[in-house]
């Protein structure tokens, strides 16, 4: 059976030379090359969604690729698609880079200028390794196959538009739907998820920033298991520690969470950081929450344009969620979509703060009553995003002090 090889690189001349040489290898089937990290990950995810057997046996990554650096991209591919072996093509074949490439998950390294013998030998060895991994996966191994869990990021157009509320309720909906769910607070300087869920914690996302290889055991030690079943990875209590969480550490963290949980919801806050940008870039769905007022919609438009300029995410790949929506306001969701040039969530969240006040003040947002129109809308949004099944509701309503108070006021 021919060995499927997927070349990836941003330099057209270099990729053309690489593809030509790959086509000369015995039993090689070079695939159409991809030109950047986003296209590579999207292509592998699409193939893995069909079957692990659809993945190419070998992925050849040229050192000139972006926007994600080659070694970080290799780490992401190795975490998400363990059945595909990665070969790095580089002009620096030093022992230091070789060790770094192996630590990132590469199965081999080929130096520039390309040599037919070296490339053929390395591709053949990696193809054999990949075949062995697939046989192992076929006999019930627990190694995750395919793209892993779904990652949804939630960002605010500006502060106070309801991004954290949205992230918490989406995660609760996914968990109630039977999916193992992680909720991550990447609003590193002012994250409030711990306050919303009445959590006292010692470990935070900053404690994982310096770890080169996040194993399942290390990850399990860092997360806080909430009463609802959610796995929480919280922002550091000391905001200055947020600087420790780099974009590289974030990509590694998101990859580790994706491989362990079926749903990962990340609250990125309203201020763009390297960590937040890395999360948005690697997410399956990036939500941008706004309210239907001029200031917030202008902020949403600025954010979308900035993401596009920085090659974080294209406008059409971003989904805007309108919070505090009323029929009386002049700015309706369709207008927000036209102004921002984004996709638009079908579900708009109604303006009903009185329903929220008791649980927010008590730090018990997970006890928001099932009859709340806000919660119903956010859980419908979760179903729209594929995080929960349509119409999913837990078997019980909130029974805490906040929920009881809410019911009494309604009565």
Long-range contacts (C-beta under 8 A, 24 or more apart in sequence): 1-27, 2-27, 2-28, 2-29, 3-27, 3-28, 3-29, 3-57, 3-58, 3-123, 3-124, 3-127, 4-29, 4-31, 4-56, 4-57, 4-58, 5-29, 5-30, 5-31, 5-56, 5-57, 5-58, 5-59, 5-60, 5-123, 6-30, 6-31, 6-33, 6-34, 6-40, 6-43, 6-44, 6-56, 6-58, 6-59, 6-60, 6-84, 7-31, 7-33, 7-34, 7-60, 7-62, 8-33, 8-34, 8-35, 8-37, 8-39, 8-40, 8-59, 8-60, 8-61, 8-62, 8-65, 9-33, 9-35, 9-61, 9-62, 9-63, 9-64, 9-65, 9-89, 10-35, 10-36, 10-62, 10-64, 10-65, 10-66, 11-62, 11-64, 14-62, 14-64, 15-62, 17-114, 18-60, 18-62, 18-89, 18-114, 21-114, 21-116, 21-119, 22-60, 22-119, 22-123, 24-116, 25-119, 25-120, 25-123, 25-124, 26-120, 28-123, 31-56, 36-65, 36-66, 36-67, 37-65, 37-66, 37-67, 37-68, 37-73, 37-76, 38-67, 38-68, 38-281, 40-65, 40-73, 40-77, 41-73, 41-76, 41-77, 41-80, 41-282, 44-77, 44-80, 44-81, 44-84, 44-147, 45-80, 45-146, 45-147, 48-80, 48-81, 48-145, 48-146, 48-147, 49-146, 49-147, 52-83, 52-134, 52-137, 52-145, 52-146, 53-134, 55-81, 55-83, 55-84, 56-84, 57-84, 57-85, 57-126, 57-127, 57-130, 57-131, 58-84, 58-85, 58-86, 58-87, 58-123, 58-126, 58-127, 58-130, 59-84, 59-85, 59-86, 59-87, 60-86, 60-87, 60-89, 60-110, 60-123, 61-86, 61-87, 61-88, 61-89, 62-89, 63-88, 63-89, 63-90, 63-91, 63-92, 66-311, 67-281, 67-311, 68-251, 68-281, 69-248, 71-100, 71-101, 71-104, 72-104, 72-248, 72-251, 72-252, 74-101, 74-104, 74-105, 74-106, 75-104, 75-105, 75-251, 75-252, 75-255, 76-251, 76-255, 76-282, 77-105, 78-104, 78-105, 78-106, 79-105, 79-148, 79-252, 79-255, 79-256, 79-258, 79-259, 80-146, 80-147, 80-148, 80-255, 80-258, 80-259, 81-146, 81-147, 82-133, 82-143, 82-144, 82-145, 83-130, 83-133, 83-134, 83-137, 83-145, 84-130, 85-126, 85-127, 85-129, 85-130, 85-133, 86-126, 87-122, 87-123, 87-126, 89-114, 103-212, 103-213, 144-259, 144-260, 147-258, 148-258, 148-259, 149-180, 149-257, 149-258, 149-259, 149-260, 149-261, 149-262, 149-263, 149-264, 150-262, 150-263, 150-264, 150-284, 150-285, 150-385, 150-386, 150-387, 151-254, 151-257, 151-258, 151-264, 151-266, 151-279, 151-282, 151-283, 151-284, 151-285, 152-263, 152-264, 152-265, 152-266, 152-283, 152-284, 152-285, 152-286, 152-287, 152-385, 152-387, 153-265, 153-266, 153-268, 153-276, 153-279, 153-280, 153-283, 153-285, 153-286, 153-287, 154-265, 154-266, 154-267, 154-268, 154-287, 154-289, 155-268, 155-269, 155-270, 155-276, 155-280, 155-286, 155-287, 155-288, 155-289, 155-303, 156-269, 156-270, 156-288, 156-289, 156-290, 157-270, 157-288, 157-289, 157-290, 157-291, 157-296, 157-297, 157-299, 157-300, 157-303, 158-270, 158-295, 158-296, 158-299, 159-270, 161-270, 161-289, 161-290, 161-291, 161-296, 161-323, 161-324, 162-289, 162-291, 162-323, 162-324, 162-349, 163-187, 163-267, 163-268, 163-269, 163-270, 163-289, 164-191, 164-192, 164-193, 164-196, 164-267, 164-269, 165-196, 165-323, 165-356, 165-365, 165-374, 165-378, 166-287, 166-289, 166-321, 166-323, 166-349, 166-378, 166-381, 167-193, 167-265, 167-266, 167-267, 168-193, 168-196, 168-197, 168-267, 168-365, 168-366, 169-365, 169-368, 169-374, 169-375, 169-378, 169-379, 169-382, 170-265, 170-378, 170-381, 170-382, 170-385, 170-387, 171-230, 171-263, 171-265, 172-228, 172-230, 172-366, 172-379, 173-378, 173-379, 173-382, 173-383, 173-387, 173-388, 173-392, 174-262, 174-263, 174-265, 174-382, 174-387, 174-388, 175-228, 175-229, 175-230, 175-263, 176-228, 176-388, 176-392, 176-393, 176-394, 177-382, 177-387, 177-388, 177-389, 177-392, 179-261, 179-262, 179-263, 179-387, 179-388, 180-231, 180-260, 180-261, 180-262, 180-263, 181-229, 181-230, 181-231, 181-261, 181-262, 181-263, 181-264, 181-265, 181-387, 182-223, 182-230, 182-231, 182-232, 182-233, 182-257, 182-260, 182-261, 182-263, 182-264, 182-265, 183-230, 183-231, 183-232, 183-233, 183-265, 183-267, 184-232, 184-233, 184-253, 184-257, 184-264, 184-265, 184-266, 184-267, 184-279, 185-232, 185-233, 185-234, 185-235, 185-267, 186-235, 186-245, 186-250, 186-266, 186-267, 186-268, 186-269, 186-273, 186-275, 186-276, 186-279, 187-235, 187-267, 187-268, 187-269, 187-270, 187-271, 187-276, 188-235, 188-236, 188-239, 188-241, 188-242, 188-243, 188-245, 188-269, 188-273, 188-275, 189-235, 189-239, 189-242, 189-269, 189-271, 190-235, 190-239, 190-269, 191-234, 191-235, 191-267, 191-269, 193-232, 193-234, 193-235, 193-267, 194-232, 194-234, 194-235, 195-363, 196-360, 196-363, 196-365, 197-226, 197-230, 197-232, 197-363, 197-364, 197-365, 197-366, 198-362, 198-363, 198-364, 199-224, 199-226, 199-232, 199-234, 201-232, 201-234, 201-237, 203-234, 204-233, 204-234, 204-235, 204-236, 204-237, 204-241, 205-233, 205-234, 205-235, 205-236, 205-245, 205-253, 206-236, 206-241, 206-242, 206-244, 206-245, 208-233, 208-249, 208-253, 209-244, 209-245, 209-246, 209-249, 210-244, 210-249, 214-252, 214-253, 214-256, 216-256, 216-260, 219-256, 219-257, 219-260, 226-366, 227-366, 228-366, 231-261, 233-257, 242-273, 242-275, 245-273, 245-275, 246-274, 246-275, 247-274, 247-275, 247-277, 247-278, 248-278, 249-275, 250-274, 250-275, 250-276, 250-278, 250-279, 251-278, 251-282, 254-278, 254-279, 254-282, 254-283, 255-282, 263-387, 265-387, 272-303, 272-306, 277-307, 277-310, 277-312, 280-307, 280-312, 280-313, 281-312, 281-313, 285-319, 285-385, 286-313, 286-317, 286-318, 286-319, 287-318, 287-319, 287-320, 287-321, 287-345, 287-385, 288-318, 288-319, 288-320, 288-321, 288-340, 288-342, 289-320, 289-321, 289-323, 290-320, 290-321, 290-322, 290-323, 290-336, 291-322, 291-323, 291-324, 292-322, 292-324, 292-325, 292-326, 292-329, 292-331, 292-332, 292-333, 292-336, 293-329, 293-331, 294-331, 297-331, 297-336, 297-339, 297-340, 300-336, 300-339, 300-340, 301-339, 301-340, 304-340, 304-341, 304-342, 315-340, 315-341, 315-342, 316-341, 316-342, 316-343, 317-343, 318-342, 318-343, 319-343, 319-344, 319-345, 320-344, 320-345, 321-345, 321-347, 321-348, 321-349, 321-381, 322-348, 322-349, 323-348, 323-349, 324-349, 324-350, 324-351, 324-353, 325-349, 325-350, 325-351, 326-350, 326-351, 345-381, 345-384, 346-384, 347-377, 347-378, 347-380, 347-381, 347-384, 348-377, 349-374, 349-377, 349-378, 349-381, 350-374, 350-377, 354-409, 355-406, 358-402, 358-403, 358-405, 358-406, 358-409, 359-398, 359-402, 359-403, 359-406, 361-402, 362-400, 362-401, 362-402, 364-398, 364-400, 364-401, 364-402, 364-403, 366-398, 367-398, 367-399, 367-400, 367-402, 367-403, 368-398, 368-402, 368-403, 368-406, 369-397, 369-398, 369-403, 369-406, 369-407, 370-394, 370-397, 370-398, 371-397, 371-410, 372-406
